[in-house]
């Protein structure tokens, strides 16, 4: 009996171990970050992924332990928070609900999950650290120099960099050291001569009168007992504006300044703080003699101060640092990623020009700078000029406007020298090198691709190489314009975070990049730019004071919030911004509704719709505005429905009735004003009709006529092309697909003649142009690296071609309903959601469709299979009813609807 009992216990134990081995918890994140050094939220968001070898695994409960030390956590003691066994399927947005946390407190946590297939073991431990939670936690003072130096060029907006240093002594063994820094506009921090971190162009730009981002660095490894030195270089960034000539338009904040503190904890438990005060010294007479984003950086290596950031440097000629006025904004931990050099790009060709000049071709339009290697005589000046394209073999710079986009390096002489700039960036493919000594070789130059450090989360490949190339061009363009804010372009004298560029582009970008924290930060930039009366600007942060009071540009505030919630499931995004959104909606309605109920205020119309032909648009400036009350009213109607959803999600359900009533009345007024008996809307433009259709403004009995009119415009009047600008292009691909004309959307996506994305590529584009006629338009407004004309194309790639679309709770339920369009034989796409990787790969031939899908654990999918009967479908050689993890639901419009649990599946569908 004892033997049988022992055997039973052993078998049960082995079963439990096997179940735990098949379900694993991984990728623990706090505020979507991996072991973050600084979190300044008292109830941070916790999330994790579940890895399971079985199908249809669903979390039923979780248990989280949060401890004040790793030792306690390893003993399964959650002294800060023990959630207990909590019944919930939530694995992506669990908010810490434990004890209050103090500034700089280290926090350790782990989680185990319970599923319908058994429980997991405890995860590996993860951690986060609290930042400086209160103003009083900052013990130093702001220092800098509030004034010009002889080396500064006041007229051009280029200042020489400011250098600051301080020495101190460590007299006992150190346990840890953490540096907290706000260096405005941009900084580089050095300890004992070594740069701290690999970030560049830090911190992220904000409206510094509203909020300031601080960075945190663990610098323990850079310090040892004895004499130490801190050094900081400050560049202009957005703090000292690139142009100072239009104060009514351009917002500037003053001269570069900084505040930092080094928090030291010794092995004996004692602490010390080294902070910014009047014991620091500084100079503007260093080698960086000029810098700003538009015009570039100048560096005179003869002025280098050897060892300036090391202990023992003679700074007798330096000045005492001045106490300067605080910028005024609230201090916040930077949670969005720093910019970094994300990729090195070697030149593909060198052309030698007259008078010793060279032109380097990097084969790809991107943003960043060039790292150079050179040897020559002291005083030799090398000039690097940057451009996106060539004209008659020379740099084409007219589209840069007055941005000089020029770096200069003066040699110190002697051994081989290496240099790259610190406080500028350029948008370019080509570089003209003038004054280079000797014979220039490819290996002497390296392109440095700079953008916010974020993971690529999406892949897409198809049997159509043009679709693939457009996707690649989009990736390069999006990455090039991530600069702590989503800017419009990286090359000319603009580089502004225009709201109108990203109502739906941001949504499409989310399938390519892990950009959640960037767009959460941008929403805060928008909120803080709102005026007291409710107005929201066209550019946020409002570095340019453009408050034009249109709807389609500021409406991006709501669109991006909606995208973040749908893709990531964090309701705090809505809760935080709902009051400001409500205020803006009321402001626009009360100020701009006419007697007929129409929202009249629009500023841009369908911005940059294409000329009818290339010749018609040749040499013309594309910045003419065509305001449209139809566009403003249609957008407002759609935003009312978004606000209706937001009000329910944020426990403001009483507001939803008001929004619904407003929408109902506006739909009636809209149709009375803009619908024509001939079956079209407004001016009968493609955009006017698309908006009415996608926003569901058209009455049911008129939908077929309107759909026919949309098709007629594209196929007959446009001869198979689009005719939309930045507004219409946001909705065109999904509207056509929902009309049942995915084939027509595919036609537009694969066109190579003007106007189309393929036309850009056929004319040499390696990113996405600002204008459909970007090869012929006037250079005043003609960026060759933009995102606004992507519209909803990338959304269509992933949601409609691949069939990867969230239906509920940020991909807890996935809708997989791909468009198997004629002419496209194969699609292979993946998306790394917060729950795990979702994959969809299908191949079509005359006899069957082979469709492979992967659903992450703790998700399920509603899968629409193009078959008239369940008998046409098999998976792993089995028919429906015998497939683990698959449940037949019903037939909908010649498609078989299945409910599929997590796991990998390979469906074969007979045609």
N, C-alpha and C positions, 0 to 999 in steps of 0.2 A: 504493500500500500504506500509506504514511504517512497519507494522507487517510482511508482506511478505518479505520485504527487510531485516529486522532483522533476520528472519528465514533463509533466503538464506545465509547471512553472517555467521550465527551460524553453518549451515550445512557445509559450505566450511571450516570453522575453524576446525570443528571436523574431517573432512576428512584429512586436512593437519596434524593435531595432530596425527591422526591414522597412516598416512604414515610415519611421523617422528618416531613414536613409533616402527614401524615395521623394521626400518633401523637405526642401531646404530653404531657409530664409537668407537672402543676400541683398547687397546694395542698399544698406541702411543709409538714409539721408535725413539731415536736419535742414529744413528750409531748402530742400533739393540739393544740398551741398554735402560733400564727403568730408566728414570730420572738420567742420569749419572752425577757424581760429577766432571768429568774432560773430556773435549773434546778439542783436540788441532788441529782441522781442521776448517778452516774458512767457508767452505761450507759443513757442515755435512749432512749426509743422513737422511732423515725423512721418516718414514713409519707408516702404521696403518692397522688395520683389520676392515672389515665391517661385521657386524652381521645383518642378515635379516631373517625375518620369511617367506617371500615369495620366490618362485622359480625364477630362471633366473634373479637375480638382478645383474646389471652391472653398475659400476661407469661410469658416463659420464663427471663429472667435480669435482673439489675440490676447497676449499677456505681455505687457511692457514693464521692464524694471529700469528705473533711472536712479543712479547713485552718485554720491559725492566723491567716490574714489573707485579706482579699478579693483582694488582689493575687495571692497564691499560688493561690487557687482559680481565678481567671481564667486563670491559666497552666496549669491542669489538674494542679496539684501538691497531692496530699493528704498533707501532712506529719503530720497527726494520725491519719488513717486513709484508706487506699485499699483498698476492699473487693475490688478487681479484679472481673472478670466473674464474678458469682456466680449459678449456676443455681438459680433459685427463682421460684415464682409469688407469693411473699410481698411485698405492697406496703403492708401496714397495721401491721406490728409487727416491724420490723427493729431490733435493738438495737445501738447503737453499740458497736464492739469495737476501738477504737483506743487511743491513748496515754492514760494517766491525765491528768485535767483538774484544774486548780487553781482555787481560789476566784477569782471575778470574771473568769475567762478568757473572752474572746470567741471564738466558734467559728463557722465558716462552712462551708456544705455545699451540695452539689448532687447530682443523680442523673440517670442516663440509664437507659432500660429497653430490653430486647430482647424482641420479641414474635414470635408465629408469623406476623405480617404485616410484619415489619421492625423496625428499631430507631428510637428517638427521638433527637432532639438532646438535648444537655444541658439540664436544666431551668434556669430562672432561679435565682440563688443565694438561699439562705435562711440563717438564722443562729439561734444561741441564745447565751445568756451564762450562765456558771455563777454560782450564788449564793455565799453565805458558807457554806462547807462544814463549818467546824469552830467549836466554841465559842470558841476563841481568836481567831477572826476578828472577833469582836465586841469592839471596843476601848473602848466606853463603859461606863457604869454605869447601873443602873436608878435613875430619879429619880421623885419624886412627893411627896405629902404624906399620911402615914399617920395620919390623924385627921380629925375633924369640924371644920367651920367654922360660924360662927354662921348662915350662910345655908343650911346643910344641914338637911333634915328627916329626922332619924334614924328617926322612927316610920313614915313613909310609904315609906322606901327611895328617896327622891329626893335626890340630891346636886346641888349646883351644879357646873357644869363647872370643870375645872382648866385654867388657861392657863399656858403656859411659853414662854420666849423666850431667845434668845441672839444677840449680835452678833459679827461677825468681819470681817476685812478681806482682800480679794483684792488682792495686790500685783503680780500679773503675769498675762499672758493665759492664759485657761483653755481646755483642750482638751475636757474632759468632766467632768460632775459627776453622781454617783449617790447617791441617798438610800436608806438601809435603815432601816426603822422597825418597831417593835413598840409600838403604842399601845393599852393595855388599860384598860377594855374596848373603847372605840371612840376613834378619833382623826380629826382633820383637821390636815394639815400645810400650813404657809404658808411661802413664801419671798418676802421683800420685799413682803409684803402680798397676794400672790396665792396662792390655793389650789392645791395641787399635785394634779393629776389630777381626774377627774370621778367617782371612786368615792364611795359613801356607806356609812355604817355599817360601816366597815372596822376591823379585819380580820375574817375569818370566825371565829365562836365555836368554841372547843374546851374541853376540860377543861384549864385552864391549868397544872395541876400535872403533866400528862402531856406536852402539846405546845402550842407557841405558834406561830402563823403570822406570818411577817413579810412585809411588802410592799416592793417595790423600785420606785423612780421615777427616770427620767432627767430631771434638773432643769437640764441645761446651759443651756437657753434662758432660765432665770429669773435667771441670775447674770451679773455683769459686774464689771470691776475697781472697787475702792473698797469702801466700807463696806456690809456685808450684814446681813440679819437673818433668823433662823429663828423660826417660831412654831408651837406645837402646842396644840390644844385637845383635852382628854380628856373623854369621856363615860363613863357607867356601863357600858353594854352588859350582857353576862352576867357581867362580872368582879365588880362589886358587885351582888349579886342583887337582883331587883326586890322580893322580900319577904325580910325578915330574921327573921321571927317563928317559924319552924319549922326550927331548925338540924338537927334529926334527919332532916328530909325534904329541905330545900333546900340545895344546895351553893353557898357563896359563897367568894370568893377574896381579898377585901380591897379597899382603896381604889385608884382608878385610878392607873396608873403607866406609865412609858414607858422605852424604850431606843432610841436611834437613832444613826446616824453618817452623815455626809456625806463621801463619798470624792471628793476633788478631784485631777484629773490636769491638769497644766499643759502648755502647748505645748513647753516646754523638757524635758519628760519627768519632772520632779519631781512629787511627790505630797504631799498633806496630808489630814489627817482632822479634821473637826469632829465632836465626839462629846458625848454627854450626860455631864455631870459637875457638880460643885458650882459651876461658873461660870454655870449657868443660873439664871434667876429665875422665880418663879411667883406666881400669885394665884388665889384662888377667888372674888374679888369682881368678876366680869365680868357681862355681860348675861344669860348662861344661868344662871338662878338655881335651876333644878330640871330634872332629866331622868331618865327611865327608860322602858323599853319599854311597860310596862303602863299607866302613868298619864299619860304625855305629857311635854311640855317647856314650861317657862315662860321667857319672854324679856322683860327690861326694857331697852328701847332707850335709856333715860336713863342706863344704866350702861355704854354702849358706850365702849370705850377707843380713840379714833380713832388709827389708825396703830400699834397695839400690835405688829404683826408687821413693821413697817418699821424701818429703821435710824434712829437718832436719837430714838426714843421714850423719854420720861422714865419709867423704871421704878423710881425711887428708893423708892416706896412698896411695891414688890413684895418678896417674901421670897426668900431664897436657897433654891433647890431642895434637898430632902433626898435623901440616898442612902437607898434603901429595899430591902427584901429581894427577891431574885429570886422569881418565881412558882413556879419549880421544874421547869417543863416543858421538853422539848427544843425547840430553835429549828428551825423548818422553813419553807422557802419556800412561800408560798401559791400552789399551782398552780390550784386551782379559782377560778372567776371572782369578782370583787368584785360587790357589789350596786351598782346604778346606777339613776338615774331613767330608766326604759326607755320611758316613754310619758307624754305629757301628756293629761289628760282634762278637758274643759270641762264645767261644770255644764249640765244640760239644763233645769232649772227652779229657780225661787226662789219660796218661799212666805213672805210676811210674816206674822209672828205678833204676838201682843200684847206690849206693853212693849218694843218696838223689836227683838225677836228676828226672825231669819230662819232658814229651813231650806233648805239647798241640796241638790238631788238631782242626783247625777252619773250616774244612769242605769245604773250598773254597780257591783257589789260588787267591791272590789279592795283591795290593801294599799299603804300609803304614807302620804302626808300631803297637806296643802294649802299652796300658795303664795298669799300674800295681798298685795294692794296697797291702801294706805289713806293718808288724809291727815286729820290732826286735831290736837287740843290735847295737849300733853305731859301724860303721866300718865293718859290715857284707856286703860282696860284692855278688851281684846277677848278674849272667851273662845270657843274652838272646841271643841265636843263632837262625838264621832264615834259613829255607830251603823250597823248593817247594814240596819235596817228601821224602819218607823214603826208606832205603835199609836195609833189615834184622832188621827192627824195630828202626834203628837209622837214624839221619838226613843224607840225601844225599846232600853233599855240593860240590862234584867234579865239577858240572856244573857252580859253581859260579866263577871258575878260582881263582884269588887271592883276590877276594872281601871277606873280613872277615865277613860281614853281622852280626855283633855282637854288642849288646848294653850292657853297664854295669852300674849298679846303686849301690852306696855305701850308706848304711843307716846312718842317723844322730842319730837314736835311740829315744826312748820315745813313743809318740803317733803314731797312724796309719799314714803312709805316702802314698802319691799318686804321681806317676811319669809317664811321657811319654816324649819321645825325642822331640827336636825342629828342628834340622838341619840335619836330615837324613831320609831315607825311605828304605824299604826292599820289595822285591817281595817274597811272602811266603804263605804257607798254615800251616806249622808246626813250632813250636817254642820249642826249648829245654831250660828249665829253670834250672839253676844250682846254688846252694847256697841259695835257698829260705828258710827262717827260718819257722819252723812250718809245718803244714799240708796244702798244696796248694789246694785251692778250685777254681771251675770254675768262681765263681763270683768275684774273685780277679784279673781276667785278661779280657781285652776287646780289640778286634782287631779294629783298626781305619783305615778305608778305605779312602785313600787320592787320589784325582784327581782334575783336573780343574773343578771349579763349572760351570756346564752347564746342561741344561735341557735335559732329554730324550725326543726326539721328535717322535720316531717311536715305534710302537708295532706290533708284528707278532705272530700269533698263528695258528696252523693248526691241521688237524686230524692225522698228523704223529708226534709222540712224539720225534722222533730223530731229525727232522727238528727243532722242538721247542727247544730242548736241545742245538743244535748247535748254534742257535740264542742267547740263554742265555749265552753260553760259549763265544761267540764273544763279547757280551756286556761287560762281565767282563774283557776280555782281552783288549778291546779298552780303556775302562775307566782306567784300571791299567796303561796304557802307555801314558796317557795325563798328562804331567808334564811341562806345559808352552811351551813345544815343543812336537811334537809327537815322543816319543822314541821307540826304537825297543823292549826293554825288561826292566823290573824293578829290576832284581835280581843280575846279574853278573857284572863284572868290565867293562861294556860297556855302556848301557843306552844312546845310541847315536841316534840322529835324522837322520837315514839313509833315503836317498831319495828313494832308490830302494824298500823299504818296502811298499810304499804308492801310486804308480801311479793310481791304481784303488781302493785300500783299502780305501783311503780317501773318495772316492765317495760313497762307501758302508757305511762308518761310518756316512756320512751326513744324512742317513735315520734313524740313531739311536740317534744321539746327535746334539744339536744346537752348532756345532763346527765351524761356519763361522769365527768368530773373531780369533780363534786359528789358523786356516789355512791362514787367511789373514796375521796374524803376521808371520807365518812360511814362506810365500812367500817373505816377506820383509827380513827375515833371509837369504834366498837363494840369493836374489838380492844383498844384501850387501856382500855376500861371493864370488861374481863373481870377477875374476881377470881382470886386465885391458885389457888383450888380448881376453877376452870372456869366459875363462874356468869357469866351475861351478863344485863344489866339489860333492863327493858322500855323504858327511855329512854336514848338515847346521843347525845352525851355525857351522863353521868349527873348532869345538873343537878338532877334529882329522884332520890333514892336509892330506886328501885323495883327490887328484885331478887326478883321473885315466883316465879322458877323455873318458869315455864310453858314449853311448847315452841313454841306457835304464834307467840308474840311474838319471842323471841330467834332462832327459826328463820329470821327475815328475814335474818339475817347470811348464811346460806347461799344463800337465794333471790336476794338482790341480787348476790352474787358470781357466781352462775350466770348471771344476766341480763347482767352486764358481760362475762363471758367469751363468752357466746353472741353478743351483739350487737357486740362490739368485738375479740375475739380476742387479748387480752393475757393470756398465761398467768401473768404475774407476779402478777396479782390472786389467783389460786388459790394460787400458791407462797407468797405472803406470809402468807395467812390460813389456810392448811390446818392448821398446828399448833394454832392457837387453836380452830378449828372441831372438830378431832379431840378436843381436850381437853374442849370443851363437850359433845359427843355422849357421850363416856365418862362425864362427870359426871352427865348426866341419866339414862343407862341404869343406872349403878350405884346411884344414889340413889333412883330412882323406879320401878323395875320391880318389880311384885308377884310373888307365887309362881306366877301363871299366865302370866307373861311380858308383861303389859300395862303400858304406860307410864301411870301413874296421875295424874301431876301436870299439872293445867291450872288456870289462874286465871280466865279470862274466858268460856270457852265460845264460842258463836257470838255474839259481842258485838254488841248493838244489833239483834238480829233484830226485825222489825216486829211491833207489836201486830196482832191479827187485824183490827182496824178502827180508823179514826181516833178514834171515840168511846172505844174501849177505851184508847187511848193518850193521850187528851186530858188535859193537865196533869200527867202522870206523869213521874217522873224515870227516865231510861233507863239508869242506871248499875248496874243489878242484874246480878250475875255468876251464870252457870250453868256451873260447871266441868264438863268432859266428858272422861272417860278415852278415849272413842272418838276425839275430836278429837286429843288428845295422842298417842295410839297411831298414828292414821292419818298425822299429820304426821311423826312420827318414822320411820315406815316409808318415806315418800317421801324424807325427808332421808337415810336410809341409802343409797338408790339414787343420790342426788346425790353423797354422799361416795364411793360406789363409783366414779363417773365422775371425781371430783376426784382420787382417789388415783392413777388411771391417768395423768391429765394432768400430775400433778406428780411423776411418777417414784416414786410410793409404791405401786406395783401390788401389793405384798405385802399391803397393807391391804384391797384390794378383795375378797379372798376372805372376810375376816372380816365386812365389811359385807354382802356377799351372803348369807352364812350367817345373820347376824342377821336380815336382811330375810325370808328364807325361813321362819325359825322364827316371827317376829312375825306374818307373814301367817297362818300356821296358828293361832296363839294368838288373833289378832284375830277370825278367822271363828268359832272355837269360842266366844268370849265374846259377840260382837255380832251374828252373823248369825242371823236367825230363819227358820224353815222356811216362813213365809208369804212369803218373798222380799224382805225388807227388812233394814236394819241399824239397830241401836241403838234410838232412840226413834221410828224411822220418820219423822224429820224430813227435810225436803228436804236440809238440809246433811249429815246423817249419810249419806244415800244417795249424794249427789254425791261426797263424799270417797272412799267405797269404790269408786265407779266410776272417778273420774279417776285415783286413785292406783293403780288396778289391783289392789286388794285382793280383789275379788270373784272367785270361782272361775269358770272358763270356762262351766261348765254352768248357772250362775246369772245370767249377764249379761243375758240377754233378759228374765228376770222382773224384775230390778232396774231395767232400762231402762224397762220398762212401768210399774213403780211410780213412778219419777221423773216420767214423763209424766202419770200419773194424779194425782199430787199437784198438779202445776202446772195442768193443764187442768180437773180436776174439783174438787178440794178448794180450790185457790187461785183458781179461775175465771180462769185465764190470767195469774196474777201470780206473782211470786217471793215467798218467805217466808224469805229468808236474811239473816243479819247479815254482819258484816265477814269472817267466815271463809268461809261458803258462797258469798258473792258473788264471791270470788276465783276460783272454779272453775266457775261455773254456765254461762257462755256457751260456753266451750270444751268442757265435758262434753256439753252438748246437741248441739253441732255434730259432735263425734266419734261420737256415738250415731246420727248421720244425721238429727238434728232441728234443723238450722239454722233451719228455718221457725219452730220454737217459740222459739228464741233471739231471732229477729227480732220475734216477737210480744211478748216481754218487753221488748225494747229500745224498742219503739214504743208501749207502753202509756201512757196519760195519766191513768189512774185509779190510786188508791192501792192498794198501794205500788209506785212505779216512778220512774224518772228523769224521765219525762214529767210525772208528777204534780208534781214539784218545779217544773218550768218553768211548768206551767199555774197554779201558785200564786206566780208572780213571781220565782222563783230566777234569778239570772244567773251563779251558780257551782253547786257541788254541795253539798247539805246534809250534815250529820253524821248525821242521822236520816231515815228514810223519812217519818216524821210530823213533820218539822221545823216545820210551821206550827201544830202544836197541842201539842207536847210541853212539859214543864216547862223553863223557861229555864236551869236550873242546868247542863244539858248539852245545848246546842242551838245549836251553831255553824252559821252559814249559809254558811260557806266552808271546806270540808273536802275530803279526797280519798279517805277510806277506803272509801266506798261505791261508788267507781268499780269496785272489784274487777278483773275481767279484761275489762271492757267495751271499753276502748281496744285491748287486744291483739286482741280479736275483730274490731273495726273493720278493723284493718290486716292481720292474718294471715288472717282467715277471710272477711270481706266483700271486701277488696281482693285478698287472695292474695299478700301481701308477707311472707314468712317465711324466716328463715335456716334452712338445712338443714345446711350444713357450713361451718366456718371463717369465721364472721362474714360471711355473705352471699357467700362465694366461690361456693357453690351455693345458689340461692334456690328455695324451693318455692312455686310459684304455683298454688294450688288454691282459687280463690274459691268462695264459696257463692252461687250465683245463685238467691236466694230469691224465691219468688213474692211479688209486690207491690212489689218493689224494681226499678225499671226501669234505674237508672243508678248507677254508683259511679265516682268519679274520685279516686284517692289517689296520694300520692307520699311517698317516704322517702329522705332524704339519708344513705346509709350511708357508712362510711369509704372505700368503693371508688367511690362516686359515687351519683347519683340513680337510684332505682328507681321506676318509674311503672307503675300499673295502672289502666286506664280501660275500663270495659265498659258496654255499652248492650244491652238486651234488648227485642225486640219479638216479635210472633207468628211471624215468618218466620225470623229469624236473631238471632244474637248477634254484635255487633261488639266485639272486644276488642283494645285497643291496649296494648302493654307496652313498657317501656324497661329494658334491662339494661345496667349500666355495664361498661366495659371491665375485663377481668380478672375477670369474673364470668360465670357461666352460670346457667341456670334449668331446673328440671324443671317443665314446664308441663302441667297437667292440663286438658284441654279436654272439655267436656260434649258428646260426640258418640259415637255407637255405632260409627262407622267412619271411617277416615282420609279417605275420599272426600268427607265432609261439610265438610272444612276447606280453606280457601284463604287465601293471604297474598299481597297485592299482585297478585291475579289468578292466582297460580300454585298448583298443587296440591302436596301433600306429595311430597317426593322431588326437587323442582325449586326449593326455597326455600333460598337461601343462609343458612347459619347455623342451620338447623333439621334435626334428625334424629328420625325416627319411632322410638319405642322399643317400645311395646306398648299393648294395651288393658287397663285396670284398672277393673273395676266400672263399666262403661258410660262410661268416660272414656278419651280418647286421650292417652297420655303422650308428650310430645315433649321432647327435649333441645335447648335454645335457647341460642346463644351471645350475646355482647353485641351491642347495637344496638337499633334501634327496629323494631317489628313491628306489623302490623295484621291480625289474624286475623278472618275471617268464618266463622261456623259456622252451617250450615243446621239448622233445628230440625225 
